Amino acid sequence: QDHFKKYYDAVMPYLKAILMNATDKSNRMLRAKSMECISLVGMAVGKDKFRDDAKQVMEVLMALQGTPMETDDPITSYMLQAWARLCKCLGQDFLPYMHVVMPPLLQSAQLKPDVTITSAESDDEIESDDDSIETITLGDKRIGIRTSVLEEKATACNMLCCYADELKEGFFPWIDQVAPTLVPLLKFYFHEEVRRAAVAAMPELLRSAKLAVEKGQAPGRDESYVKQLSDFIIPALVEALHKEP
């Protein structure tokens, strides 16, 4: 990673040019990949080298986030991951962008699974030739689940965990929205990665709350808030542990 710094000035202008100009529908994956590459390069070279370009890149991402996208647009998922890498690179300097990042991220984490249930004996095939639908048979029921929805949900949950881990007490303002979103997902049996991300986020949420209270960055909250949060999280974790398939 350190050795990449010498190539940075040669590579970054081209990556930014793709991000800003590859706006045709036929270039969606190219643009998505440019986001991925920019954020990985930023993490490799570090905050000091990346800072000026990061600001420009985040302006583009914010503008993109405000435009409606088709459900199959790969940019949505790549953008969620790019934001999280930018956060890892910039640390606390990323906080001013959280108000832009969090609403769509929470929306993705709260996606309901797209499920179709038919009788296992039924002649109604659940579009078995559709790669985006996974089918399982449970008893006398055949269940079809759209995997793209589950993958977006899992990515979003992983990103929430990443933000809580990286920003620590800085993540405090979002705990009251994130905890009620993720705790029920400890028992989200449609997708293991969603459960895994939810589990990984629990200690990060508690640590964020504890640090924010200790450092006086949780207006109107004291130790009782941390206790209340742990009383919400820990029994749910224990129950999920016993029910894990």
Secondary structure, 3 states (H helix, E strand, C coil): CHHHHHHHHHHHHHHHHHHHHCCCHHHHHHHHHHHHHHHHHHHHHCHHHHHHHHHHHHHHHHHHHCCCCCCCCCHHHHHHHHHHHHHHHHHHHHHHHHHHHHHHHHHHHCCCCCEEEEECCCCCCCCCCCCCEEEEEECCEEEEEEHHHHHHHHHHHHHHHHHHHHHHHHHHHHHHHHHHHHHHHHHCCCCHHHHHHHHHHHHHHHHHHHHHHHCCCCCCCCHHHHHHHHHHHHHHHHHHHHHCC
